[in-house]
Amino acid sequence: MSDNTELLWGARFKAAPAETLTELSRSPDYYFALAPYDLAGCKAHAKELTRAGLLTDIELQAMLAAIDQLDDDYRAGKVAPIPADEDVHTFVERVLTERLGALGGKLRAGRSRNDQTVNDLRLYLRDNGRRVVSALLQLQQALVTQAEQHVNSVAPGFTHLQQAQPIVLGHQLLAHAQSFARDIERMQDWDRRSALCPLGAAALAGSAIARQPQQAADDLGYRGACENSIDAVASRDYAAEFLFVTAMLGVNLSRLCEEVCMWVSRQFRWAELHDSYATGSSIMPQKKNPDIAELTRGRSGRLVGNLTAMLTTMKAMPLSYNRDLSEDKRNVIDAVETLLVVLPAMSGMIASLQFNIAVLREQAPDGFTLATEVADWLAMRGVPFKQAHEITGRLVQLCEQENCGLSDLSDAQLLSVDRRLTADVRNALTLEAALAARSGYGGTAPERVTEQLKRLQGLMQQQSQWANEYNGPRG
């Protein structure tokens, strides 16, 4: 007969678990990042046990002091899990029992690893979601600072990766910033739905001892308790939704990275990477590579993969808890750690980019990007836009035939295409005129971009406040 008393679940077993089972069952080392959140849940549960009469006030104070000391020792590296610790819950109970004796064993009453693990992960995500937002706001600030310097810098705008219309560079940079602002809003919206405490759900039916989960929710910074004990332990939509937010952020980061790779190429020559945010080649001495952009672009695939893995794990899983769900931590911890490495590097790269304004302006009219100005000029003078479009198309054909730009055509050449193309059309054929004409809300006119900047900065201030005012436990 084997002694299974060190296992949280081993009392009814006559034989020790097989070595292969133990190896498969034990949590990976990085799962123990949940330890500070498990300890926070332990404090809330100890108070619940006191309300239920299972701990005296003196025992509660001893328990809370031991939990706080374990928290300090763990953060300082003075205590760590051992191979026999199956998971973070086993680790915490082992150390508390070593330090408190029989009192440490009382903490298990009225709860299950099922509600514990959900609580740990929700707390981890609510805390680290804000860390991700804070890091993303640094990238936002880098984009905003660059945009402020380029409200009047003319650049070619693209559709289908073909030059389309002139814009100001600041408008292009803020397009990325607006995507990231929505990523933050998605994180805030996710947090509102996920801020419910699962403690008291126990294994699945609720606890006969811990019957005031609203109190634990208040202690842990939640906005309330989960409505249904089965749903509390069996659902991982909060994890999948978090992974969607991080995957969408990864996609938006990848789009910015792709553009940076193009901007710094010799073909575009729009920008120059700072030496401290680029790498070279081991064989080609002249190379200056955008590795941060490429690595981030690559890791966006991992963020998408984490979401796919979580959704696949959840698919067709019966209620309530199943051990398959232990994979949730692998996906979300990887997503958090990936972003907390990627975002600071991206912020530094964007902040230190040097844009070549002369090249941008030179390229802005290439590819007949002012052609739309001709069509609009005709339309504003009563020409049906279908005709205006056809007239402008013939004008572009003439330019291609003569190998010249729109503004290079003579008055006679303009009139040869259509008698309504008078010399006055030249007033519309400047970069400044094209920009000024796009003066509607959200347009690329410099004054509209300046207004957009101010609105975005106000939103960023609110988002920063949200990230910093979190009152739940921090890891």
C-alpha positions in Angstrom: 0.0 0.0 0.0 1.3 3.4 -0.9 1.0 6.7 1.1 -0.8 9.2 -1.2 -1.4 11.8 1.5 0.7 14.4 -0.2 -1.7 14.4 -3.1 -4.8 16.6 -2.8 -6.8 13.8 -4.3 -5.1 10.6 -3.2 -7.0 9.4 -0.1 -9.1 6.7 -1.8 -6.3 5.2 -3.9 -4.4 2.1 -2.8 -1.5 2.4 -5.3 0.7 5.4 -6.1 0.2 7.0 -9.4 2.3 5.7 -12.3 5.3 7.7 -13.1 4.0 8.5 -16.6 0.7 9.7 -15.1 2.6 12.0 -12.7 4.7 13.3 -15.5 1.7 14.1 -17.7 -0.3 15.5 -14.8 2.2 17.9 -13.3 1.8 21.5 -14.3 4.6 23.0 -16.4 6.9 25.3 -14.4 5.5 28.4 -15.9 2.0 27.6 -14.6 3.4 28.6 -11.2 3.2 32.2 -12.3 -0.3 31.9 -10.9 1.0 31.5 -7.3 0.5 35.1 -6.2 -3.1 35.0 -7.5 -3.7 31.6 -5.8 -2.5 33.1 -2.5 -4.8 36.1 -2.9 -7.7 33.6 -3.4 -6.5 31.8 -0.3 -6.8 34.9 1.8 -10.3 35.6 0.6 -11.2 31.9 1.3 -9.7 32.0 4.8 -12.0 34.9 5.6 -15.0 32.9 4.2 -14.0 30.0 6.4 -14.0 32.4 9.4 -17.5 33.6 8.5 -18.6 29.9 8.3 -17.2 29.2 11.7 -14.4 26.9 10.6 -11.6 29.3 11.6 -11.4 31.4 14.8 -10.3 35.0 14.5 -6.9 34.0 16.0 -6.5 31.2 13.5 -7.5 33.6 10.7 -4.8 36.1 11.6 -2.2 33.3 11.8 -3.4 32.0 8.4 -3.3 35.5 6.7 0.1 36.2 8.1 1.5 32.9 6.8 -0.1 33.5 3.4 1.5 36.9 3.2 4.9 35.6 4.2 4.6 32.8 1.6 3.8 35.5 -1.0 6.8 37.5 0.0 9.1 34.5 0.1 7.8 33.3 -3.3 8.4 36.6 -5.0 11.8 36.9 -3.4 12.8 33.4 -4.6 13.2 32.0 -1.1 10.7 29.2 -1.7 9.8 27.4 -4.8 7.8 24.4 -6.0 9.4 20.9 -5.8 8.8 18.0 -8.3 6.2 16.5 -5.9 4.0 19.6 -6.2 1.5 18.6 -8.9 0.3 22.2 -9.3 0.2 25.6 -7.7 -2.5 24.5 -5.3 -0.5 21.5 -4.1 2.5 23.8 -3.7 0.7 26.4 -1.6 -1.0 23.8 0.7 2.3 21.9 1.2 4.2 25.1 2.3 1.3 26.4 4.5 1.0 23.0 6.2 4.8 22.9 6.8 4.6 26.3 8.4 1.2 26.1 10.2 0.9 22.4 10.9 -2.7 21.2 11.1 -4.1 24.7 10.7 -2.7 24.8 7.1 -4.8 21.8 6.2 -8.0 23.6 7.2 -7.8 25.9 4.2 -9.0 23.1 1.8 -12.5 23.0 3.3 -15.3 24.3 1.2 -13.4 24.7 -2.1 -12.1 22.7 -5.0 -9.2 23.0 -7.4 -11.9 23.5 -10.0 -13.0 26.9 -8.6 -9.5 27.7 -7.5 -7.9 27.4 -10.9 -10.6 29.5 -12.5 -10.1 32.2 -9.9 -6.4 32.1 -10.3 -6.6 32.5 -14.1 -9.3 35.2 -14.0 -7.1 37.2 -11.6 -4.0 36.6 -13.7 -5.8 37.8 -16.8 -7.4 40.8 -15.3 -4.1 41.9 -13.9 -2.0 41.1 -17.0 -4.6 42.4 -19.3 -3.9 45.8 -17.8 -0.1 45.3 -18.2 -0.6 44.5 -21.8 -2.7 47.7 -22.2 -0.1 49.8 -20.5 2.6 48.4 -22.8 0.3 49.0 -25.8 -0.3 52.6 -24.7 3.5 53.1 -24.9 3.4 52.0 -28.5 0.3 54.3 -29.0 2.3 57.2 -27.6 5.2 56.5 -30.0 2.8 56.6 -32.9 1.1 59.8 -31.6 4.5 61.5 -31.1 5.5 60.6 -34.6 2.2 61.7 -36.0 2.5 65.1 -34.2 5.7 65.7 -36.1 4.1 64.8 -39.5 0.8 66.5 -39.6 2.0 68.4 -42.6 4.3 65.8 -44.1 2.9 64.7 -47.5 3.0 61.0 -48.4 1.5 58.7 -51.0 -1.5 56.7 -49.8 -2.1 53.2 -51.0 -4.8 50.8 -52.0 -4.1 47.4 -53.3 -0.4 48.3 -52.6 -0.7 50.8 -55.5 -0.3 54.5 -55.0 -3.7 56.0 -54.8 -4.1 59.5 -53.3 -1.8 61.8 -51.4 -2.2 61.9 -47.6 -0.3 63.3 -44.7 2.0 60.8 -43.0 0.5 61.5 -39.6 -2.8 60.3 -40.9 -1.3 57.0 -41.9 0.4 56.6 -38.5 -2.8 57.4 -36.7 -4.7 54.7 -38.7 -2.6 52.1 -36.9 -3.1 53.9 -33.6 -6.9 53.8 -34.1 -6.7 50.0 -34.5 -4.7 49.7 -31.3 -7.2 52.0 -29.5 -10.0 49.5 -30.4 -7.8 46.6 -29.1 -7.7 48.4 -25.7 -11.4 49.0 -25.8 -11.9 45.3 -26.5 -9.7 44.5 -23.5 -11.8 46.8 -21.3 -15.0 45.2 -22.6 -13.6 41.7 -22.0 -12.7 42.7 -18.4 -16.3 43.9 -17.7 -17.7 40.5 -18.6 -14.9 38.6 -16.9 -14.9 40.4 -13.5 -17.0 37.8 -11.8 -15.7 35.6 -8.9 -15.9 31.8 -9.2 -15.1 31.1 -5.6 -17.9 29.3 -3.8 -18.6 27.1 -6.9 -16.4 24.4 -5.5 -16.3 21.3 -7.7 -19.5 22.2 -9.6 -22.5 22.3 -7.4 -21.5 25.1 -5.0 -20.0 24.9 -1.6 -21.9 23.8 1.6 -19.3 25.9 3.6 -18.2 28.9 1.5 -21.7 30.3 0.9 -21.0 34.1 0.7 -19.0 34.4 -2.6 -20.0 38.1 -2.9 -17.7 38.8 0.0 -14.8 37.0 -1.7 -15.6 38.9 -4.8 -15.3 42.2 -3.0 -12.0 41.1 -1.4 -10.5 40.2 -4.8 -11.7 43.3 -6.8 -14.4 41.6 -8.8 -17.7 43.3 -9.5 -19.8 40.3 -8.3 -20.0 36.5 -8.1 -20.7 34.0 -10.9 -24.4 33.3 -11.3 -24.1 29.6 -11.9 -21.6 27.3 -10.1 -21.5 24.8 -13.0 -20.8 27.6 -15.5 -18.2 29.1 -13.2 -16.0 26.0 -13.3 -16.8 24.6 -16.7 -16.7 27.6 -19.0 -13.5 29.1 -20.6 -15.1 31.6 -22.8 -13.4 34.3 -20.7 -10.1 32.8 -21.7 -11.0 32.3 -25.3 -12.3 35.9 -25.5 -9.0 37.2 -24.0 -7.1 35.2 -26.6 -9.3 36.7 -29.3 -8.3 40.2 -28.1 -4.6 39.3 -28.0 -4.9 37.6 -31.4 -6.6 40.7 -32.9 -3.9 42.8 -31.4 -1.3 40.5 -32.9 -2.9 40.9 -36.3 -2.9 44.7 -36.0 0.7 44.6 -34.9 1.6 42.5 -37.9 0.0 44.9 -40.3 2.1 47.7 -38.8 5.2 45.5 -39.0 4.6 44.8 -42.7 4.5 48.5 -43.4 7.7 49.2 -41.4 9.5 46.5 -43.4 8.4 48.2 -46.6 9.1 51.7 -45.4 12.7 51.0 -44.5 13.4 49.1 -47.7 15.6 50.7 -50.4 12.7 50.4 -52.8 10.5 52.7 -50.6 13.2 54.7 -48.7 10.5 56.3 -46.5 12.3 55.7 -43.2 15.5 54.7 -41.5 15.7 52.4 -38.6 17.8 53.5 -35.6 20.9 51.3 -35.2 19.8 50.1 -31.7 16.5 48.7 -33.2 18.0 46.9 -36.2 20.3 43.9 -36.8 22.9 43.1 -39.5 23.9 40.1 -41.5 26.7 37.6 -40.6 27.8 37.5 -44.3 26.5 40.8 -45.9 28.1 43.7 -44.0 25.9 46.4 -45.6 22.6 44.9 -44.3 20.4 46.7 -41.8 17.4 44.4 -41.1 14.0 45.2 -39.4 14.2 42.2 -37.1 11.8 43.6 -34.5 9.1 44.0 -37.1 9.8 40.6 -38.6 9.9 38.8 -35.2 6.7 40.6 -34.1 5.0 39.7 -37.4 6.0 36.1 -36.8 4.8 35.9 -33.2 1.4 37.2 -34.3 1.0 33.7 -35.6 1.5 32.3 -32.1 -1.2 34.6 -30.8 -3.6 33.5 -33.4 -2.6 29.9 -32.7 -3.3 30.2 -29.0 -6.8 31.3 -29.8 -7.3 28.4 -32.2 -5.9 25.9 -29.7 -8.2 27.2 -26.9 -11.3 27.0 -29.1 -10.4 23.5 -30.3 -10.0 22.4 -26.7 -13.4 23.8 -25.7 -15.3 22.3 -28.6 -17.9 19.7 -27.7 -16.7 19.5 -24.0 -19.5 18.3 -21.7 -20.4 20.1 -18.5 -18.9 20.5 -16.0 -15.1 20.5 -15.4 -12.8 18.3 -17.5 -9.1 18.1 -17.2 -8.7 19.2 -20.9 -9.3 22.7 -19.6 -5.9 22.8 -17.9 -4.6 23.7 -21.3 -6.1 27.2 -20.9 -3.1 28.4 -18.9 -0.6 27.3 -21.6 -2.4 29.5 -24.2 -3.0 32.6 -22.1 0.3 32.7 -20.3 2.1 32.4 -23.7 -0.1 35.2 -25.1 0.7 37.5 -22.2 4.4 36.8 -22.1 4.6 37.2 -25.9 3.0 40.6 -25.9 5.0 41.9 -22.9 8.2 41.2 -24.8 7.0 42.4 -28.2 5.3 45.6 -27.3 8.3 47.4 -25.6 10.5 46.5 -28.6 7.9 47.8 -31.0 7.5 51.0 -29.1 11.2 51.7 -29.2 11.4 50.9 -32.9 8.5 53.2 -33.8 9.7 56.0 -31.6 13.2 56.0 -33.1 12.2 55.8 -36.8 13.5 58.7 -38.9 11.2 59.5 -41.8 12.6 60.8 -45.1 10.2 63.7 -45.7 11.7 64.7 -49.0 11.3 61.2 -50.5 7.8 61.0 -49.3 6.8 64.2 -50.9 8.6 63.3 -54.1 6.7 60.1 -54.3 3.3 61.5 -53.3 2.2 62.5 -56.9 3.6 59.4 -58.6 1.2 57.1 -60.3 -1.2 60.0 -61.1 -2.4 60.2 -57.5 -4.0 63.6 -58.2 -6.3 62.1 -60.9 -9.2 62.0 -58.4 -8.8 65.7 -58.0 -9.5 66.2 -61.7 -12.7 64.0 -61.5 -13.9 65.8 -58.3 -13.1 69.2 -59.9 -15.3 68.3 -62.9 -18.1 66.9 -60.7 -18.1 70.1 -58.6 -18.8 72.0 -61.9 -21.8 69.9 -62.7 -20.3 67.2 -64.8 -21.9 63.8 -63.9 -19.3 61.8 -62.1 -19.5 58.9 -64.6 -18.4 61.3 -67.3 -15.9 63.0 -65.0 -14.3 59.6 -64.3 -14.1 58.8 -68.1 -12.7 62.2 -68.9 -10.0 61.8 -66.2 -9.2 58.3 -67.5 -8.5 59.7 -70.9 -6.4 62.4 -69.4 -4.3 59.7 -67.7 -3.9 57.9 -71.0 -2.6 61.0 -72.6 -0.1 61.5 -69.7 1.1 57.9 -70.2 1.4 58.5 -73.9 3.4 61.7 -73.4 5.4 60.3 -70.5 4.5 63.3 -68.2 2.5 64.2 -65.1 -1.0 65.7 -64.9 0.3 69.1 -64.0 2.7 69.0 -67.0 0.0 69.0 -69.6 -0.5 72.2 -71.6 -3.8 74.1 -71.8 -4.2 72.8 -75.4 -3.7 69.2 -74.3 -6.2 69.6 -71.5 -8.8 71.0 -73.9 -8.0 68.2 -76.4 -9.3 65.7 -73.9 -12.5 67.6 -73.0 -13.4 71.2 -73.6 -14.5 71.5 -69.9 -10.9 70.9 -68.8 -9.9 74.6 -68.6 -6.7 75.9 -67.1 -8.4 76.5 -63.8 -8.1 72.7 -63.1 -4.5 73.3 -62.3 -5.5 74.9 -59.0 -6.6 71.4 -57.9 -3.5 69.7 -59.1 -1.3 70.4 -56.2 -0.6 68.2 -53.2 -1.7 70.9 -50.7 -5.0 71.4 -52.6 -5.6 67.6 -52.6 -5.0 67.4 -48.8 -7.0 70.5 -48.0 -10.0 69.2 -50.0 -10.2 66.1 -47.7 -11.5 68.3 -44.8 -14.4 66.2 -43.7 -14.4 64.5 -40.2 -11.8 61.8 -40.2 -10.2 63.1 -43.4 -6.5 63.6 -44.2 -6.6 67.4 -44.2 -3.9 68.6 -41.7 -6.4 70.4 -39.5 -8.6 67.3 -39.3 -5.5 65.2 -38.4 -4.7 67.6 -35.6 -8.2 67.3 -34.2 -8.0 63.5 -34.5 -4.7 63.6 -32.5 -6.4 65.5 -29.7 -9.3 63.2 -29.5 -7.0 60.1 -29.5 -4.8 61.6 -26.7 -7.9 62.1 -24.6 -9.0 58.5 -25.1 -5.5 57.3 -24.3 -5.6 59.2 -21.0 -8.8 57.5 -20.1 -7.5 54.1 -21.0 -4.3 54.7 -19.0 -6.4 55.6 -16.0 -8.4 52.4 -16.4 -5.2 50.3 -16.5 -3.7 52.0 -13.4 -6.7 52.1 -11.2 -7.2 48.3 -10.9 -8.0 47.3 -7.3 -7.5 43.6 -7.6 -4.5 41.6 -6.6 -1.3 42.1 -8.6 1.1 39.3 -9.5 
